[in-house]
Amino acid sequence: MEKGSFLRLAGDLIGKSYADVADEARHTRSHQFRRLLEQRRLPEEPWDDLAVTLFLEELANADSNNHLGNVGVGEREGRIFSGLVARRNFHFSHGIGRSGDIAALQPKAAGSSLLFALTRRLVLDAIHICGIQAARAALPVPFATGLSLTLCFSALRTVRPPSARFIIFSRIDQKACLKSIYSAGFQAEVVDMVRAPGGFALQTDLDAIEDAIDRLKADTVLCVLSTTSTFAPREPDRVDAIARLCKARGVAHVINNAYGLQCTKCCHLVDQ
């Protein structure tokens, strides 16, 4: 409701002084929302639950399935039978993306599309805060490690030569990594770690990775897959050295930084 109309109509019911207090509260919330949309960064002061709820419900109201008088019989109309489910999801039901592009704007879901676009900016800001200042874009998806890697490999397929079928994998004993490679339709070329001189830690075998690229030929290698956050005695991969090697050989480099954002050392390695 417009400011003037609210003050006039509310004032008729509860008096102007109380209406002014209520309108100031409305203005404070509106300022929060406007500042978030303008800055597109995580707020310095955390929002309370009421602010989050009001903001999400305002965006949900922009989706066509929540319009007043809307019948909602279209093929792609969002419909929720259970009120419990509707409240749990803040009345979002339409979904995002279009024609296989998750980042594309959805004409019938302006609120959902805006929420996803804003989420991408906020996630990127969080990554910068964690220490990876070199990050230029972020794509938040509801995937765990394995499926996220599969998505990355599938995307690389469009920019690498058709002959690229191998992924050189600096070994980590995690099934999800191998499953992601095979699920994307590639073959894993596993490179074992080497023991650190005078100790029990396992380190990246950079020479073996270089030999694998030369042996397989760069145009048959989709990428090198390295890992930051791992379990002892394995150390984080030397992602900076691997990146320089991949650049020199013309091969892509994918860094598995799962669980690494909360570690300043891992973020520093990726940022380099």
C-alpha positions as CSV (number, residue, x, y, z in Angstrom):
1,M,0.0,0.0,0.0
2,E,1.2,3.5,-0.8
3,K,2.6,5.6,2.0
4,G,0.0,8.3,1.8
5,S,-2.9,5.9,1.6
6,F,-1.7,3.8,4.5
7,L,-1.2,6.8,6.7
8,R,-4.6,8.2,5.9
9,L,-6.6,5.0,6.2
10,A,-4.8,3.7,9.2
11,G,-5.0,7.0,10.9
12,D,-8.7,7.0,10.5
13,L,-8.8,3.7,12.5
14,I,-6.1,4.1,15.1
15,G,-5.1,7.7,15.1
16,K,-2.3,9.5,13.2
17,S,0.4,9.1,15.9
18,Y,0.0,5.3,15.9
19,A,-0.2,5.2,12.2
20,D,3.1,7.1,11.9
21,V,4.8,4.5,14.1
22,A,3.4,1.6,12.0
23,D,4.4,3.4,8.8
24,E,8.0,3.9,10.1
25,A,8.2,0.2,10.8
26,R,7.1,-0.5,7.2
27,H,9.6,2.0,5.9
28,T,12.4,0.3,7.8
29,R,11.6,-3.1,6.3
30,S,11.3,-1.6,2.8
31,H,14.7,0.1,3.2
32,Q,16.2,-3.3,4.1
33,F,14.8,-4.9,1.0
34,R,15.8,-2.0,-1.3
35,R,19.4,-1.9,0.1
36,L,19.8,-5.7,-0.5
37,L,18.6,-5.4,-4.1
38,E,20.8,-2.3,-4.7
39,Q,24.0,-3.6,-3.1
40,R,23.5,-7.3,-4.0
41,R,25.8,-8.3,-1.2
42,L,25.4,-10.0,2.2
43,P,24.0,-7.5,4.7
44,E,26.5,-6.4,7.4
45,E,23.8,-6.8,10.0
46,P,21.9,-10.1,9.9
47,W,18.2,-10.1,9.2
48,D,15.7,-11.3,11.7
49,D,13.2,-14.1,10.8
50,L,10.4,-11.6,10.1
51,A,12.4,-9.7,7.6
52,V,13.4,-12.9,5.7
53,T,9.8,-14.1,5.7
54,L,8.4,-10.8,4.5
55,F,11.0,-10.5,1.7
56,L,10.5,-14.1,0.4
57,E,6.7,-13.8,0.5
58,E,6.9,-10.5,-1.4
59,L,8.9,-12.2,-4.1
60,A,6.6,-15.2,-4.2
61,N,3.7,-12.9,-4.8
62,A,5.3,-11.9,-8.1
63,D,5.0,-15.5,-9.5
64,S,2.0,-15.9,-11.7
65,N,0.6,-18.9,-9.8
66,N,0.1,-16.5,-6.8
67,H,-1.6,-13.7,-8.7
68,L,-5.1,-12.9,-7.4
69,G,-7.8,-14.3,-9.7
70,N,-5.3,-16.6,-11.5
71,V,-6.8,-20.0,-12.4
72,G,-3.5,-21.8,-12.8
73,V,-4.4,-24.4,-15.4
74,G,-1.4,-23.9,-17.6
75,E,1.0,-26.7,-18.4
76,R,3.7,-25.1,-16.4
77,E,1.7,-23.5,-13.6
78,G,2.9,-24.1,-10.1
79,R,0.2,-25.6,-7.9
80,I,0.4,-26.8,-4.3
81,F,-2.4,-28.9,-2.7
82,S,-1.1,-28.8,0.9
83,G,-1.1,-25.6,2.8
84,L,1.7,-27.0,5.0
85,V,3.9,-27.5,2.0
86,A,3.1,-24.0,0.7
87,R,4.0,-22.4,3.9
88,R,7.2,-24.4,4.2
89,N,8.3,-23.1,0.8
90,F,7.1,-19.6,1.3
91,H,4.5,-20.2,-1.5
92,F,7.2,-20.7,-4.1
93,S,6.1,-23.5,-6.4
94,H,6.8,-22.6,-10.0
95,G,10.6,-23.2,-10.2
96,I,13.4,-21.4,-12.1
97,G,15.1,-21.6,-15.4
98,R,13.8,-22.2,-18.9
99,S,14.6,-24.7,-21.7
100,G,17.3,-26.5,-19.8
101,D,19.1,-23.3,-18.7
102,I,18.7,-23.0,-14.9
103,A,19.8,-19.3,-15.0
104,A,17.3,-18.3,-17.7
105,L,14.5,-16.0,-16.7
106,Q,11.1,-17.7,-16.3
107,P,8.3,-15.5,-17.6
108,K,5.7,-16.9,-15.3
109,A,8.0,-16.7,-12.2
110,A,9.4,-13.2,-12.0
111,G,9.8,-13.6,-8.2
112,S,11.6,-16.9,-8.3
113,S,13.8,-15.7,-11.1
114,L,14.7,-12.6,-9.1
115,L,15.4,-14.7,-6.0
116,F,17.8,-17.0,-8.0
117,A,19.6,-14.0,-9.6
118,L,20.0,-12.4,-6.2
119,T,21.2,-15.7,-4.6
120,R,23.9,-16.0,-7.2
121,R,25.2,-12.6,-6.2
122,L,25.1,-13.3,-2.5
123,V,26.8,-16.7,-2.9
124,L,29.6,-15.0,-4.9
125,D,29.9,-12.4,-2.2
126,A,30.2,-15.1,0.4
127,I,33.0,-16.8,-1.7
128,H,34.8,-13.5,-1.8
129,I,34.5,-13.1,1.9
130,C,35.9,-16.6,2.5
131,G,39.0,-15.5,0.6
132,I,38.6,-16.5,-3.1
133,Q,38.7,-13.0,-4.5
134,A,39.4,-14.3,-8.0
135,A,35.9,-15.8,-8.3
136,R,33.9,-14.1,-11.1
137,A,30.6,-16.0,-11.0
138,A,28.7,-18.5,-8.9
139,L,26.0,-21.1,-9.8
140,P,24.3,-22.4,-6.6
141,V,22.6,-25.7,-7.2
142,P,21.1,-28.3,-4.8
143,F,23.8,-30.8,-5.5
144,A,26.4,-32.6,-3.4
145,T,30.0,-33.0,-4.4
146,G,29.7,-35.8,-6.9
147,L,26.8,-34.3,-9.0
148,S,28.4,-30.9,-8.9
149,L,31.6,-32.3,-10.4
150,T,29.6,-34.2,-13.0
151,L,28.0,-30.9,-14.0
152,C,31.4,-29.2,-14.3
153,F,32.7,-32.0,-16.5
154,S,29.6,-31.9,-18.7
155,A,30.0,-28.2,-19.2
156,L,33.7,-28.6,-20.1
157,R,32.7,-31.0,-22.8
158,T,31.3,-28.1,-24.8
159,V,34.7,-26.2,-24.9
160,R,37.2,-29.1,-25.1
161,P,38.0,-31.1,-28.2
162,P,35.6,-33.9,-29.1
163,S,38.6,-36.3,-28.6
164,A,38.8,-35.4,-24.9
165,R,37.8,-38.4,-22.9
166,F,40.3,-38.7,-20.0
167,I,40.2,-36.9,-16.6
168,I,43.5,-37.0,-14.8
169,F,42.6,-37.4,-11.2
170,S,45.1,-36.7,-8.4
171,R,44.0,-39.6,-6.2
172,I,41.8,-39.1,-3.2
173,D,39.9,-42.2,-1.8
174,Q,36.4,-40.8,-2.2
175,K,34.0,-42.7,-4.3
176,A,32.0,-39.6,-5.3
177,C,34.9,-38.3,-7.4
178,L,35.2,-41.5,-9.5
179,K,31.4,-41.8,-9.8
180,S,31.2,-38.2,-11.1
181,I,33.8,-38.9,-13.8
182,Y,32.1,-42.1,-15.0
183,S,28.6,-40.5,-14.8
184,A,29.7,-37.7,-17.1
185,G,31.0,-40.3,-19.6
186,F,34.7,-39.9,-19.1
187,Q,37.6,-42.2,-18.1
188,A,39.7,-41.6,-15.0
189,E,43.4,-41.6,-15.2
190,V,44.4,-41.9,-11.5
191,V,47.7,-40.4,-10.4
192,D,48.8,-41.6,-7.0
193,M,50.2,-39.3,-4.3
194,V,53.8,-39.5,-3.1
195,R,55.1,-39.5,0.4
196,A,56.6,-36.2,1.6
197,P,60.4,-36.4,2.2
198,G,61.1,-37.3,5.9
199,G,57.4,-37.7,6.8
200,F,54.2,-39.6,6.4
201,A,52.1,-36.9,4.6
202,L,51.0,-37.6,1.0
203,Q,51.7,-34.9,-1.5
204,T,50.8,-34.1,-5.1
205,D,52.9,-35.9,-7.7
206,L,53.2,-33.1,-10.1
207,D,55.7,-34.9,-12.3
208,A,53.3,-37.8,-12.7
209,I,50.5,-35.5,-13.7
210,E,52.7,-33.9,-16.3
211,D,53.8,-37.3,-17.6
212,A,50.1,-38.4,-17.9
213,I,49.2,-35.3,-19.9
214,D,52.2,-35.9,-22.3
215,R,51.4,-39.7,-22.6
216,L,47.7,-39.3,-23.2
217,K,48.1,-36.1,-25.3
218,A,46.5,-32.9,-24.3
219,D,43.7,-33.0,-26.8
220,T,42.4,-36.3,-25.2
221,V,42.4,-34.8,-21.7
222,L,39.3,-33.1,-20.6
223,C,40.9,-31.7,-17.4
224,V,43.0,-32.3,-14.3
225,L,40.9,-32.9,-11.2
226,S,42.6,-31.7,-8.0
227,T,41.3,-31.5,-4.4
228,T,41.9,-29.0,-1.5
229,S,40.2,-30.2,1.7
230,T,41.0,-33.8,2.4
231,F,41.6,-36.2,5.3
232,A,45.1,-36.8,6.8
233,P,47.6,-38.0,5.9
234,R,46.8,-36.6,2.4
235,E,47.7,-32.9,2.0
236,P,45.8,-30.5,-0.2
237,D,46.9,-30.7,-3.8
238,R,49.3,-28.1,-5.1
239,V,46.5,-26.5,-7.0
240,D,48.6,-23.4,-7.9
241,A,51.4,-25.6,-9.5
242,I,48.8,-27.8,-11.2
243,A,47.1,-24.6,-12.6
244,R,50.3,-23.4,-14.1
245,L,51.0,-26.8,-15.6
246,C,47.5,-27.0,-17.1
247,K,47.8,-23.5,-18.6
248,A,51.1,-24.4,-20.2
249,R,49.7,-27.7,-21.7
250,G,46.4,-26.2,-22.7
251,V,44.3,-28.4,-20.4
252,A,41.4,-27.4,-18.2
253,H,41.7,-27.6,-14.4
254,V,38.8,-28.4,-12.0
255,I,39.4,-27.9,-8.3
256,N,37.2,-29.9,-5.9
257,N,37.0,-27.4,-3.0
258,A,34.2,-29.2,-1.2
259,Y,34.4,-28.3,2.5
260,G,37.2,-25.9,1.7
261,L,35.4,-22.6,1.9
262,Q,35.7,-22.6,5.7
263,C,39.4,-23.1,5.5
264,T,41.5,-20.0,4.8
265,K,44.4,-22.1,3.6
266,C,42.3,-23.9,1.0
267,C,40.7,-20.6,-0.2
268,H,44.2,-19.0,-0.5
269,L,45.4,-21.9,-2.6
270,V,42.4,-21.6,-4.9
271,D,42.7,-17.8,-5.1
272,Q,46.3,-18.0,-6.2
